[in-house]
Every structure is written in structure tokens, then in C-alpha cells.
Amino acid sequence: MGQDYKPGSKKDLFVKKIQRTVVMMGRYTEQVPDCPCGNVIGLVGVDQFILKSATLSTSDEAHIFHTMKFSVSAVVRVAVEPKNAQDLPKLVEGLKRLAKSDPLVQCSTAKTGEHIIAGAGELHLEICLKDLEEQYMKGASIKVSEPQVSFAETVTKATAEPDVCVSKSPNKHNRLYVYAEPLGDELSMAIEENEIRETDEAKVRARTLADKYDWDISEARKIWTFGCQPDARANLLVDATKGVQYLSEIKDSMVG
């Protein structure tokens, strides 16, 4: 059972057989038929179904152990690529193993095709890159870009005059007013956990927002886009105008 599992659902739930139970003895492993409580053992056959952490149980009614919460987040990013193109499969497999081994590191692929590694700081990234190159890629060389730090800002209260952003069209005949207000922690968490997605049917999503989060149903039906992946997804651009014609013609200019 992964971290997204909820009792009674099949999401993030895998029913598999344990192939072997082993005790780690230094460099060696000793296979055992069973093991009493209080010991650390290794289980063979479930690694491909676990990302960072999971709960294993023989009961159909078990609840998961919640993952640990950390006071830091992955804010420093680098792009990596192999020096030799033939080592690309090693890099992809190495990133998967790195993501499983470290609870804080985040590995992703950008729209440009770059492989991104994000860590809690430059020292953390340096250790992750060393492990990636020496352990998970078996010595294959990689190129690493300059580290970039992503700054995170948020909205704490609704925008009021005179802080509303105003933009004029090139012909100066039209004005676009944009204001911001906080979504709320519950809605932000629902978006982060994929309970509310951009791909959901608009009417069903609008009804959910109206019933659970007290949204105006007409505004909930006019969500233009969600925030940028991967860190700013819990943001919404909403058409809150009334009686304005042809506004949809500028949507492509507003949604990147």
C-alpha cells in the first residue's frame, strides 16, 4: 500500500507475493522462512511497486503508516545528462533508483526532455549526484548544469485596490484587471494530491468545488488553467467576469 492508498479503494494498492525473506548479514544475505517482530529484514519481489515508502500487510483492512514530514523541501535543481549517449538507459534507471533511495530528492523530466534532480541544498545535491554516478550508474560519467534555486511565494489575503494588476491591449481600447486571493489549504492539498485535476470534466469539477469548498458555481465552471508543474500546480486562473463578450479570444495569450 503506497502513500496514496485509502481504505476501501484500489488506488496505489498492489497484491503481490513475497518471493524471499532475507536477513542482511553485512555483505551477505541469509534466507529465512520467517522472522519474529523487532528485527530488520529484507523482502524480495516488491521493490518495483514501491517508490519511497509503503506499508506491507496481510490484512485487507489495514491502514497505512503515514510518511514522515520534513521541514525542508527540494528547492535546488540541476539538469543531468550522460557524457556518452549510449549511457542514457543507465541514467534513466539510475534516477529511478535514486528517487527510491532518498526521501527528499525529486527526479523528473522537463518538457524540454532534460532530466531534473531537485534536492534540499547544494550539499544534498552533491551527495545525490555522487551516488548516482558511482553506485546507480556504475561509474558512467554525467554532465551537470549549474544549480538553480526555485523561489516560492504565496498569497495570504485577497487583492484590494489599488493593488489590482491592470494590463492594456496594444490598441489601448481594452483593459484586463487581475486580482489574487488564497485558495485555502484544503483545496491546495486536494490539487496537490490529484483529487482535483485539470483533466477532470468541467461540470463535475465545478460541482465538487461548489459543494466541498464553497466556490461560486459559475466561477468554478470558468477555470482557464491550473498552475505550472511541478511545484506551482495548486494555482488557478479563473475568468470571473460577467457580461464580457469575446473574452475567450485572448485565452491563448493568458494561458502559457
Secondary structure, DSSP 4 states (H G I P E B T S, - for coil): --TT--TT--TT-------EEEEEETTEEEE-S---TT---EEES-GGG-SS-----S-TT--PPPPPP-S----EEEEEEESSGGGHHHHHHHHHHHHHH-SS-EEEE-TTS-EEEEESSHHHHHHHHHHIIIIISTT--EEEPPPEE-------S---TT--EEEE-TTSS-EEEE------HHHHHHHHTTSS-TTS-HHHHHHHHHHHH---HHHHTTEEEE--TTTS-S-EEE---SS--SGGGGHHHH--
